[in-house]
Amino acid sequence: PSNLAGTVMPGSMSPAAKRAAPAVVSIATTQARKAHPFANDPWFRFFYGDREDDSPQMGLGSGVIVSPEGYILTNNHVVESADQIEVVLTDGRKSEAKLIGADPETDLAVLKINLQNLPVMAFGRADQIQVGDVVLAIGNPFGLESSVSMGIVSATGRTRLGINTFENFIQTDAAINAGNSGGALIDTHGSLLGINTAILSRTGTSAGIGFAIPSDIAKQVLDGIVATGQVVRGYIGVETQDVTPELAEAFGLPRSDGAIIAGVVRGGPADKAGVKTGDILVAVDGAKVVDSNAMLNQIARLAPGTKASLQILRDRQEMRLAVEVGRRPKVSAER
């Protein structure tokens, strides 16, 4: 029998897609093309000809409306260096967008548009998702507006991908392609779980390994940028490396977790607190340090100006040091 109009088929993800899709926008950017540094050199012209091209470079991506005031989350790499940003809604409305702020260390950016009656996507609980949960990716791959793909959560807490400074990705096999960057990864209720950011692929198209920035991180970045124009993070001024089983054996350590202090910034917070090269940082404010990546995230969450307790191992002896948390130096949005 034919399906009745409007009837939702069993197991369909249509309600979630319909709820979330209107808040996913298409982002088009333009950037003035830069002249080649040797374009005016006679020898360059002799060998390569006249290669002047004043036509602007175009870029496409996606974004998610996350507030009635018109704030939009997207990837920094979608809008960086753009001279003009245009947002197109699913209802056909268009608006020039203003870049409110960007955070290159998480590859997130916040835009703002001035339109009324905007569809808004609610934040979901990325911290509660589990491997195997069904998710949908919504965006504009190859300029195909409001495309929805389905998959599962393949992994959580993915790090060491070399994509961002701060990494804690959701991995999914939902199809993510060029143009999906900045779009939404949603749960079966239509709530935002992450901002789709990157893929691993030999061809540049989906190979079933995509990554999204969790919504709790995106919310933190959004709040910081809206409030102050930037994200403020804690900093103690150390360089670290992981405690591998081999290093643990060499140092005679009873554990293979923690982070080895490989360098201390002279005059920085850790230096003033008495931290030394070779110390093993095992906990921050009582929270266990698993590895150097976890340590970076733990320190970043501390409020500058507050005191933090560092639990370290030095010469196999455990000790605690009090450090006054500094402010992480701002990274330019221009890569």
Buried (B, 14 or more C-beta within 10 A) or exposed (E): EEEEEEEEEEEEBEEBBEBBBBBBBBBBBBBEEEEEEEBEEEEBBEEEEEEEEEEBBEBBBBBBBBBEEBBBBBBBBBBBBBEEBBBBBBEEBBBEBEBBBBBBBBBBBBBBBEEEEBBBBBBBEBEEBEEEBBBBBBBBBEEEBBBBBBBBBBEBEBBEEEBBBBBBBBBBBBBBBBBBBBBBBBBBEBBBBBBBBBBEBEEEEBBBBBBBBBBBBBBBBBEBBBEEEBBBBBBBBBEBEBBEEEBBEEBEBEEBBBBBBEEBBEEBBBBBBBBEEBBBBBBBEEEEBBBBBBBBBBBBEBEBEEEBEBBBBBEEEEEEBEBBBBEBEEBEBEE
